[in-house]
């Protein structure tokens, strides 16, 4: 939903930026609304071959205005019209070219705008204020804000005064390039140039701030608008941007209050606002509130779109409410909303995670008859589902099938397959796949190497894992602690403790610190070797270094002391667990039962055991 929501806001801001509401009253020549209104009387600029237009020229421009205003034009049609216009005698006025450029902006063909502006320049046409504003806006949308400032310099040199639209485009450009600090500073300087920010200027910056996670700053701008200091009032797009930002930041209650506030101000929420708040409720697991909001949306006559349905389907799948998720899919079809590939992939993933691979497979196969068909995500989901059910042969079949269909596997595909092959003990097949991936120049990530090293260690190929580890060292590979944990665990299980300790104490040289998992592995190895005092010392060392032991660490030590009949040490560890507010698990209980069963005076020992707080029922 994130990308689609952002696109919705960006699209709205773009269309609005080309409207007259954002124009400076002090600079009438800069009103971009004139791009979409045919002039009452075509005025020719001082350009080559220009003169008073004859009736034939004026007549030929009529259909042009109509097609460009409607926005029903393709890039090829626009380029054809441009060629036709440059061959007219006399040339059409600059306003006609601006109309054509504006139409290309409406269909987001910014690169064509830049190209045509260069062509106009090459044949001797002098762009006017509107042309330069359109060019600047296009460059900013192409993440070329520095070139946009070059156009701004041209505006100043030619005696034009930038207006609100000019600065809003530059603010938008900075936001697109994630330079939110520069966008905020430029927004603040608009008044210096006599330009008062309009609702679209505010909306552009607020949307940029929310996308960058600076929702608190966006809220301050919103409050400035509400108080009347901004000169304009927030609209549905601004409310939508902030509600979306708050929900993504987990501030769902604040988003709900803002939602109620906008309704109180007489601003009707649109599908984007509803979808954003639904997303927020679903993220915090409040499905009942999400259902209520969805029903309100329908009652208010707001038509849910594919994003709305996908948010709800995803939430129901994560809560394993697959029947309700399926009913939602049926409902969206009934309401004339076509499910997209995300809708189907989400549902397939839900069935796979619930272990219902047969239903997931049927849904996956049904995608073949759909317009969009299966994509790489569909295959990755099914391959993952098969591997989790230990059906690695079927996963490999799907892998070969996607290649035959021309669907290129991603690194996630290979990572899943490698993990599945190692899990089922198919080490040789995993080796072959790993070699193929390298020969095909697939860009592997750290997870791939972690999976491979872990798989080798789990399948008693520790020497091979160690060899790969040293090769990666020579390549200056950026290691993660996960790989070290796998390697240390493998070395400990094969009783190569000296090498394990060497790697353990070498972690700081790699810029890494042992985690609770690393310490637990080493403590377990020491307990197996009967070195209980050294294991206990390592527990004290990890606490001193700020690494908090977990229940697994304590259980490991307790079982060690229990096997050595050191009951007092075990009791001390239990008391430590209480102090650290760690809840016992089945393994803890097993250690205690083992302790009592060996002690003839178990009733006395029982009195020494600490009392753990009562745990609430798990959901």
Buried (B, 14 or more C-beta within 10 A) or exposed (E): BEEBBBEBBBEBBBEBBBBEBBBBEEBEEBBBBBBBEBEEEBEBBEBEEBEEBEEEBEEBBEEBBEBBBEEEBEEEEBBEBBEEBBEBEBBBBBBBBBBBBBBBBBBBBBEBBBBBBEBBEEEEBEBBBBBBBBBBBBBBBBBBBEBBBEBBEBBEEEEBBBBBBBBBBBBBBBBBBEBBEBBBEBBEEBEEEEBBBBBBBBBBBBBBBBBBEBBEBBBEBBEBBEEEEBEBEBBBBBBBBBBBBBBBBEBBEBBBEBBEBBBEEEBEBBBBBBBBBBBBBBBEEBBEBBBEBBEEBEEEEBEBBBBBBBBBBBBBBBBBBBEBBBEBBEEBEEEEBEBBBBBBBBBBBBBBBBEBBEBBBEBBEEBEEEEEEBBBBBBBBBBBBBBBBEBBEBBBEBBEEBEEEEBEBBBBBBBBBBBBBBBBBBBEBBBEBBEEBEEEEBEBEBBBBBBBBBBBBBBBBBEBBBEBBEEBEEEEBEBBBBBBBBBBBBBBBBEBBEBBBEBBEEBEEBEBEBBBBBBBBBBBBBBBBEBBEEBBEBBEEBBEEEBEBBBBBBBBBBBBBBBEEBBEBBBBBBEBBBEEEBEBEEBBEBBBEBBBEEBEEEEEBEEEBEEBEEEEEEE
